[in-house]
Amino acid sequence: MPLQAVAGAQLSCSFGVSPSVLSVLPVNRVVAGGAPAANIGDSKPLINIAPFGMCSSLANPTVAAATAAALGILTPMPCIPATPAPWTSMAPRTLVGPMPALVQGAQLMCAFGGVIQILNPGQFTVQCS
């Protein structure tokens, strides 16, 4: 069974240069391993998903503009995630508030082509079915 992701979970993006941290507002009043539990709706840029340092995706308009200005030499720019949809998950039956729990193994697609994944769920005691 996959582990429940919580506030403080460590995230990575395939186009980001550094890991990020998941923020979970305690609106659902569910705690797992001592921290607010996340659900698949916890996917808002800058609210739930912090930047990943610098972005190297040419689909990111700022990276494309900087690369063009550098005569085609890839020029990473600050990462501001663009996540228009919720996390895709193994659809656990466990609900956190009105949505399925966010578990390790879930993925979140960035509009700039990156794939965001959970490196560390933030706790190791609560599993979801």
C-alpha positions as CSV (number, residue, x, y, z in Angstrom):
1,M,0.0,0.0,0.0
2,P,1.3,3.5,-0.9
3,L,2.3,6.0,1.8
4,Q,0.1,9.1,2.5
5,A,1.8,12.4,1.4
6,V,1.7,15.2,4.0
7,A,2.8,18.8,4.4
8,G,6.5,18.9,4.0
9,A,6.7,16.1,1.5
10,Q,9.7,16.5,-0.8
11,L,8.9,16.9,-4.5
12,S,10.9,16.9,-7.8
13,C,10.2,18.2,-11.3
14,S,11.8,16.6,-14.4
15,F,12.8,20.2,-15.6
16,G,13.6,21.7,-12.2
17,V,17.1,21.9,-10.8
18,S,16.3,21.5,-7.1
19,P,13.7,19.7,-5.0
20,S,10.7,21.5,-3.6
21,V,8.3,21.0,-0.7
22,L,4.6,20.3,-0.7
23,S,2.5,22.8,1.4
24,V,-0.8,21.5,2.7
25,L,-3.3,23.9,4.3
26,P,-5.1,22.2,7.2
27,V,-8.6,22.8,5.8
28,N,-9.5,19.1,5.7
29,R,-8.6,18.6,9.3
30,V,-6.9,15.3,8.6
31,V,-3.5,14.5,10.1
32,A,-1.2,11.6,9.1
33,G,2.1,11.1,10.9
34,G,1.7,14.4,12.8
35,A,1.3,16.6,9.7
36,P,-1.7,17.8,7.6
37,A,-2.6,15.1,5.1
38,A,-2.7,16.0,1.4
39,N,-5.3,15.1,-1.2
40,I,-5.1,15.1,-5.0
41,G,-6.5,18.7,-5.1
42,D,-3.4,20.0,-3.3
43,S,-1.8,21.0,-6.6
44,K,-2.1,24.8,-6.7
45,P,1.1,26.6,-7.9
46,L,2.8,28.6,-5.2
47,I,0.2,27.6,-2.7
48,N,0.8,23.9,-2.6
49,I,3.7,23.5,-5.1
50,A,6.7,25.7,-4.4
51,P,9.2,26.5,-7.3
52,F,11.9,24.0,-8.2
53,G,14.8,26.5,-8.5
54,M,15.5,27.0,-12.1
55,C,13.5,25.6,-15.0
56,S,15.1,24.2,-18.2
57,S,12.0,23.5,-20.2
58,L,11.8,25.3,-23.6
59,A,8.0,25.2,-23.2
60,N,8.4,27.7,-20.4
61,P,8.0,31.1,-22.1
62,T,10.7,32.7,-19.9
63,V,13.2,29.9,-20.7
64,A,12.4,30.1,-24.4
65,A,12.9,33.9,-24.4
66,A,16.2,33.8,-22.5
67,T,17.4,30.9,-24.8
68,A,16.5,32.9,-27.9
69,A,18.3,36.0,-26.5
70,A,21.4,33.8,-25.9
71,L,21.4,32.7,-29.6
72,G,20.1,29.2,-28.9
73,I,22.1,28.4,-25.8
74,L,19.8,26.9,-23.2
75,T,19.3,29.4,-20.5
76,P,17.4,28.2,-17.4
77,M,15.1,30.7,-15.8
78,P,13.3,30.7,-12.4
79,C,10.7,28.0,-12.1
80,I,7.1,29.0,-11.5
81,P,5.1,25.7,-11.7
82,A,2.0,25.8,-13.9
83,T,-0.2,23.0,-12.7
84,P,-3.7,23.3,-14.1
85,A,-5.0,19.9,-13.1
86,P,-5.0,17.8,-9.9
87,W,-2.5,15.1,-9.2
88,T,-2.9,11.7,-10.9
89,S,-2.8,8.9,-8.5
90,M,-3.5,5.2,-8.1
91,A,-7.0,6.3,-7.0
92,P,-6.9,5.1,-3.4
93,R,-10.2,4.6,-1.8
94,T,-9.0,6.7,1.2
95,L,-10.5,10.2,1.1
96,V,-8.9,13.3,2.7
97,G,-11.7,15.7,2.8
98,P,-13.8,15.5,-0.4
99,M,-11.0,14.0,-2.6
100,P,-8.8,10.9,-2.8
101,A,-5.6,10.9,-0.7
102,L,-2.4,12.0,-2.3
103,V,0.0,9.1,-2.1
104,Q,3.6,8.4,-3.0
105,G,3.7,7.4,-6.7
106,A,1.3,10.1,-7.8
107,Q,2.3,12.5,-10.6
108,L,1.4,16.1,-11.4
109,M,1.9,17.5,-14.9
110,C,3.2,21.0,-15.4
111,A,1.9,22.9,-18.4
112,F,5.5,23.5,-19.4
113,G,6.1,19.8,-19.9
114,G,7.6,18.8,-16.5
115,V,6.5,15.8,-14.5
116,I,6.3,16.5,-10.7
117,Q,6.7,13.5,-8.4
118,I,6.9,12.8,-4.7
119,L,10.4,11.9,-3.6
120,N,9.6,11.6,0.1
121,P,6.0,11.5,1.4
122,G,6.9,13.4,4.6
123,Q,5.9,10.5,6.9
124,F,6.3,6.7,6.9
125,T,3.6,5.3,9.2
126,V,0.3,5.9,7.4
127,Q,-0.6,3.9,4.3
128,C,-3.6,4.3,2.1
129,S,-5.7,1.6,0.5
